[in-house]
Amino acid sequence: MGILEVKDVNKRFGGLQALGNVNLSVAENTCHAIIGPNGAGKSTLLNCLVGKLIPDTGSVMFDGQSVLGRTPFEINQMGISRVFQTPEIFGDLTVMENMLIPCFARRDGSFALHGIRSVFSEGELRDQAEQMLEEVNMLDKRNMHSASMSRGDKRRLEMAMCLVQNPKLLLLDEPTAGMARADTNNTIDLLKEIKEKRNITIAIIEHDMHVVFSLAERITVLAQGTPLVEDTPENIKGHPKVKEAYLGEAA
Amino acid sequence: MFGLDKKDASLLLIVAVLVAFAPFFLNPFPEGSAMAQFNAGYPDLMQRFVIFGIFAIGFNILFGLTGYLSFGHAAFLGVGSYAAVWMFKLLSMNVVPAIVLAVITAGVFALIIGYVSLRRSGIYFSILTLAFAQMSFALAYSVLTPITGGETGLQLALDDPRIFGAATTAEGNIPVPGFFGLEMRDSTELVFGNWVFTFNVGYYFAAIIMLISFYLSIRIFRSPFGMMLRAIKSNQQRLNYTGLNPRPYTLAAFVISGMYAGLAGGLMASMDPLAGAERMFWTASGEVVLMTILGGVGTLIGPVLGAGLIKYMENIISKINSDILHSWFAFLPDGLEDVVVTLIYPFIGKGWHLTLGIVFMLVVIFLPGGLVQGGQKIAALFGRKKAKEPKNATTEPAE
């Protein structure tokens, strides 16, 4: 039994079968990649995991509990953190404030009325946030206005915001999309480091094969809404079905 | 000081000093001089400055922090006024129970209206609040006449019960609101040559409450709660995926700002014990939006400045008439004098809205951050450059 179990999930948008009988099992403490050509249903699948979409049929179990019908914040509180395709951060806030919000969310739950207490009297959370910023090499930027940072920095900040919550499962939606090669390599190193240091399960959706093959331990190939094959990276590389899905039948 | 950092503490201190010495600042011109009509240091207007300041501070907690633009905040002000007047009628002329009930009633109203309106965001939220406020106005104006006094408004009467106080004074008049014996309308005058400074009990009472409200608003701005509210304005999607539920946060902000409005309404009734439905009319809701934007949305002091400016213009510019204009421009040749007066006339007296409109446009176009941004620009002109230079040197280039 994996930490995340997707069983017979179907999702239809009008006449389009976005997901058809998807079965997926992500084992604990592994890095599982989901790849597939455009329109394969990768993002739809991800949205079904975090509560943005509800599948028409099937079940999604996380850590022994169903996530279906729960809101995104409830699912996050269960231990799933998500990194978006384009970095979603609190642009009007400073880097430090961006980091403190997930710390508060983890400690106090989905709502807490902190009357007139000062943010900065919360020393313990501050330490946590600073430590995490140190880990992603952003401590010197803590007082920066986060909207004014480069895209690579925003991505690192978003990653740090997810990691500071100590999630059981980290979902990455094309974390290196639109990044320069150097930034991509930095991200790969960062993710490798994270995986070594913590007990964390990572599910990653990615186009960039370089990223996929440097990180993933298992790969699921999705095509037209259904999983084609699931195997180790070595076996996926030369798999005829995968080539067919990506390059068309003629190849 | 009081758990504030140095910058906030000095801001609070400056506001406290300004408010304490307002009777002097606002009366810079000697009595009887040509400029005396620009004096704003009379009790009625000074009370309005601080009361609308409270209203705008509260509105800014919702609009400035969460970005939810409520177009019906005057409803809470009106509800607060009615609640306070009812307290004067039934209980006693002491302002404390009246204000407490005003705040609680407005809070309950805000909870109900907010619970429904906050199901939507953006323009739909604004329209929902506007609809609720206009419904409240209609209820107060006609349907609920026994409670609200309808068109004439709710007034005190000689035969009110007032169970904890005298129904009438010894002279057979209706008693006036007071704070444990201090009557709100009491004033002392300080005559200093040609200058007359008025110190009014009601003003100082409202001013102290305003300072407390201002202090609380600073604490809310700097609290984790305030940070969450700013996060809602910044990126609600990220907040959701960070495990936080935006709904209770926005509702709490809505209720708090409704309670501020109720407090302002209660204070208004305490200064002048009557309440009318026109306080809930949509133009009154629009006014507080203008105040906040004019002063600076999301800034601490901005709403207070905006409230002051609008109330000053409403009361001072509207008092200028054509005779006064003629006396100002008497030095010009006759024909020219008439031309100048004709040109300026539409902007004064009842036309003060026109002046307000122009000021509002200028501020929004040239100072989108409101009067506060104007102040910062002026401050930057005067010798703040030195402080900036070393900071630039240490800023790291973006990757």
HADDOCK unambig.tbl for C-alpha pairs under 7 A between the chains (distance, minus, plus):
assign (segid A and resid 72 and name CA) (segid B and resid 240 and name CA) 5.92 0.50 0.50
assign (segid A and resid 72 and name CA) (segid B and resid 241 and name CA) 5.60 0.50 0.50
assign (segid A and resid 73 and name CA) (segid B and resid 240 and name CA) 4.91 0.50 0.50
assign (segid A and resid 73 and name CA) (segid B and resid 241 and name CA) 5.42 0.50 0.50
assign (segid A and resid 73 and name CA) (segid B and resid 242 and name CA) 6.42 0.50 0.50
assign (segid A and resid 73 and name CA) (segid B and resid 243 and name CA) 3.84 0.50 0.50
assign (segid A and resid 73 and name CA) (segid B and resid 244 and name CA) 5.45 0.50 0.50
assign (segid A and resid 73 and name CA) (segid B and resid 245 and name CA) 6.16 0.50 0.50
assign (segid A and resid 74 and name CA) (segid B and resid 243 and name CA) 6.22 0.50 0.50
assign (segid A and resid 76 and name CA) (segid B and resid 241 and name CA) 6.10 0.50 0.50
assign (segid A and resid 76 and name CA) (segid B and resid 242 and name CA) 6.27 0.50 0.50
assign (segid A and resid 76 and name CA) (segid B and resid 243 and name CA) 4.81 0.50 0.50
assign (segid A and resid 77 and name CA) (segid B and resid 243 and name CA) 5.28 0.50 0.50
assign (segid A and resid 81 and name CA) (segid B and resid 241 and name CA) 6.96 0.50 0.50
assign (segid A and resid 82 and name CA) (segid B and resid 241 and name CA) 6.80 0.50 0.50
assign (segid A and resid 88 and name CA) (segid B and resid 238 and name CA) 5.85 0.50 0.50
assign (segid A and resid 89 and name CA) (segid B and resid 235 and name CA) 6.90 0.50 0.50
assign (segid A and resid 89 and name CA) (segid B and resid 238 and name CA) 6.28 0.50 0.50
assign (segid A and resid 90 and name CA) (segid B and resid 231 and name CA) 5.96 0.50 0.50
assign (segid A and resid 90 and name CA) (segid B and resid 234 and name CA) 5.33 0.50 0.50
assign (segid A and resid 90 and name CA) (segid B and resid 235 and name CA) 5.53 0.50 0.50
assign (segid A and resid 91 and name CA) (segid B and resid 234 and name CA) 6.10 0.50 0.50
assign (segid A and resid 92 and name CA) (segid B and resid 234 and name CA) 5.67 0.50 0.50
assign (segid A and resid 102 and name CA) (segid B and resid 242 and name CA) 5.80 0.50 0.50
assign (segid A and resid 105 and name CA) (segid B and resid 242 and name CA) 6.87 0.50 0.50
assign (segid A and resid 105 and name CA) (segid B and resid 243 and name CA) 5.91 0.50 0.50
assign (segid A and resid 105 and name CA) (segid B and resid 244 and name CA) 6.05 0.50 0.50
assign (segid A and resid 110 and name CA) (segid B and resid 243 and name CA) 5.61 0.50 0.50
assign (segid A and resid 110 and name CA) (segid B and resid 244 and name CA) 4.13 0.50 0.50
assign (segid A and resid 110 and name CA) (segid B and resid 245 and name CA) 5.26 0.50 0.50
assign (segid A and resid 111 and name CA) (segid B and resid 244 and name CA) 6.23 0.50 0.50
assign (segid A and resid 111 and name CA) (segid B and resid 245 and name CA) 6.17 0.50 0.50
assign (segid A and resid 111 and name CA) (segid B and resid 248 and name CA) 6.91 0.50 0.50
assign (segid A and resid 113 and name CA) (segid B and resid 225 and name CA) 6.13 0.50 0.50
assign (segid A and resid 114 and name CA) (segid B and resid 223 and name CA) 6.66 0.50 0.50
assign (segid A and resid 114 and name CA) (segid B and resid 224 and name CA) 6.08 0.50 0.50
assign (segid A and resid 114 and name CA) (segid B and resid 225 and name CA) 5.40 0.50 0.50
assign (segid A and resid 115 and name CA) (segid B and resid 220 and name CA) 6.94 0.50 0.50
assign (segid A and resid 115 and name CA) (segid B and resid 225 and name CA) 6.98 0.50 0.50
assign (segid A and resid 116 and name CA) (segid B and resid 219 and name CA) 4.97 0.50 0.50
assign (segid A and resid 116 and name CA) (segid B and resid 220 and name CA) 5.33 0.50 0.50
assign (segid A and resid 116 and name CA) (segid B and resid 223 and name CA) 5.60 0.50 0.50
assign (segid A and resid 117 and name CA) (segid B and resid 223 and name CA) 5.28 0.50 0.50
assign (segid A and resid 118 and name CA) (segid B and resid 219 and name CA) 6.98 0.50 0.50
assign (segid A and resid 118 and name CA) (segid B and resid 222 and name CA) 5.70 0.50 0.50
assign (segid A and resid 118 and name CA) (segid B and resid 223 and name CA) 4.44 0.50 0.50
assign (segid A and resid 118 and name CA) (segid B and resid 224 and name CA) 6.67 0.50 0.50
assign (segid A and resid 119 and name CA) (segid B and resid 222 and name CA) 6.28 0.50 0.50
assign (segid A and resid 119 and name CA) (segid B and resid 223 and name CA) 4.88 0.50 0.50
assign (segid A and resid 119 and name CA) (segid B and resid 224 and name CA) 4.86 0.50 0.50
assign (segid A and resid 149 and name CA) (segid B and resid 398 and name CA) 6.60 0.50 0.50
assign (segid A and resid 150 and name CA) (segid B and resid 398 and name CA) 6.08 0.50 0.50
assign (segid A and resid 150 and name CA) (segid B and resid 399 and name CA) 6.20 0.50 0.50
